[in-house]
Amino acid sequence: MAISIDYHDITAACEKFNLEPTDYYLEFTDQVVYMYWVACPADIHDYMKGDMTCLDYQRKGKWLSFEECSDQYEERAFTNMRYILETN
């Protein structure tokens, strides 16, 4: 089954994570649409205060659920982030 998203899905995610149109890129797989960007420590602290559902971060080449592993997050100058925008 095809996955569809619209402009409002993208703008809602941008508002949620305070992203500009040039801050992210999208990946479309058979099952998921991901939104990727790079976050700084101040952004990460803001994410920890809000809803972390469907949010992942990358550590040593592996994607970890931010919701489940936020207590293990090691602060870095920049962190790769991934948000599940839509699933099949």
Contacts in CASP RR format, 6 or more apart in sequence:
PFRMAT RR
TARGET T0000
AUTHOR 0000-0000-0000
METHOD contacts of the structure
MODEL  1
MAISIDYHDITAACEKFNLEPTDYYLEFTDQVVYMYWVACPADIHDYMKG
DMTCLDYQRKGKWLSFEECSDQYEERAFTNMRYILETN
1 88 0 8 1.000
3 28 0 8 1.000
3 31 0 8 1.000
3 32 0 8 1.000
3 33 0 8 1.000
3 86 0 8 1.000
3 87 0 8 1.000
3 88 0 8 1.000
4 86 0 8 1.000
5 33 0 8 1.000
5 85 0 8 1.000
5 86 0 8 1.000
9 85 0 8 1.000
9 86 0 8 1.000
10 26 0 8 1.000
10 35 0 8 1.000
10 85 0 8 1.000
13 19 0 8 1.000
13 35 0 8 1.000
13 83 0 8 1.000
13 85 0 8 1.000
14 20 0 8 1.000
14 21 0 8 1.000
14 23 0 8 1.000
14 24 0 8 1.000
16 51 0 8 1.000
17 37 0 8 1.000
17 39 0 8 1.000
17 43 0 8 1.000
17 47 0 8 1.000
17 81 0 8 1.000
17 83 0 8 1.000
18 43 0 8 1.000
18 46 0 8 1.000
19 37 0 8 1.000
23 37 0 8 1.000
23 38 0 8 1.000
24 35 0 8 1.000
24 36 0 8 1.000
24 37 0 8 1.000
25 35 0 8 1.000
25 36 0 8 1.000
25 37 0 8 1.000
26 33 0 8 1.000
26 34 0 8 1.000
26 35 0 8 1.000
26 36 0 8 1.000
26 85 0 8 1.000
27 33 0 8 1.000
27 34 0 8 1.000
27 36 0 8 1.000
30 88 0 8 1.000
31 87 0 8 1.000
31 88 0 8 1.000
32 84 0 8 1.000
32 86 0 8 1.000
32 87 0 8 1.000
32 88 0 8 1.000
33 84 0 8 1.000
33 85 0 8 1.000
33 86 0 8 1.000
33 87 0 8 1.000
34 82 0 8 1.000
34 83 0 8 1.000
34 84 0 8 1.000
34 85 0 8 1.000
35 82 0 8 1.000
35 83 0 8 1.000
35 85 0 8 1.000
36 80 0 8 1.000
36 81 0 8 1.000
36 82 0 8 1.000
36 83 0 8 1.000
37 80 0 8 1.000
37 81 0 8 1.000
38 78 0 8 1.000
38 79 0 8 1.000
38 80 0 8 1.000
38 81 0 8 1.000
39 47 0 8 1.000
39 57 0 8 1.000
39 78 0 8 1.000
39 79 0 8 1.000
39 81 0 8 1.000
40 77 0 8 1.000
40 78 0 8 1.000
40 79 0 8 1.000
41 75 0 8 1.000
41 76 0 8 1.000
41 77 0 8 1.000
44 57 0 8 1.000
44 73 0 8 1.000
44 75 0 8 1.000
44 79 0 8 1.000
47 55 0 8 1.000
47 66 0 8 1.000
47 81 0 8 1.000
48 70 0 8 1.000
48 73 0 8 1.000
52 66 0 8 1.000
52 67 0 8 1.000
52 70 0 8 1.000
53 67 0 8 1.000
54 83 0 8 1.000
54 84 0 8 1.000
55 65 0 8 1.000
55 66 0 8 1.000
55 67 0 8 1.000
55 81 0 8 1.000
55 82 0 8 1.000
55 83 0 8 1.000
55 84 0 8 1.000
56 63 0 8 1.000
56 64 0 8 1.000
56 65 0 8 1.000
56 66 0 8 1.000
56 81 0 8 1.000
56 82 0 8 1.000
56 83 0 8 1.000
56 84 0 8 1.000
57 63 0 8 1.000
57 64 0 8 1.000
57 66 0 8 1.000
57 69 0 8 1.000
57 73 0 8 1.000
57 79 0 8 1.000
57 80 0 8 1.000
57 81 0 8 1.000
57 82 0 8 1.000
58 64 0 8 1.000
58 79 0 8 1.000
58 80 0 8 1.000
58 81 0 8 1.000
58 82 0 8 1.000
59 73 0 8 1.000
59 74 0 8 1.000
63 82 0 8 1.000
64 72 0 8 1.000
66 73 0 8 1.000
66 81 0 8 1.000
73 79 0 8 1.000
END
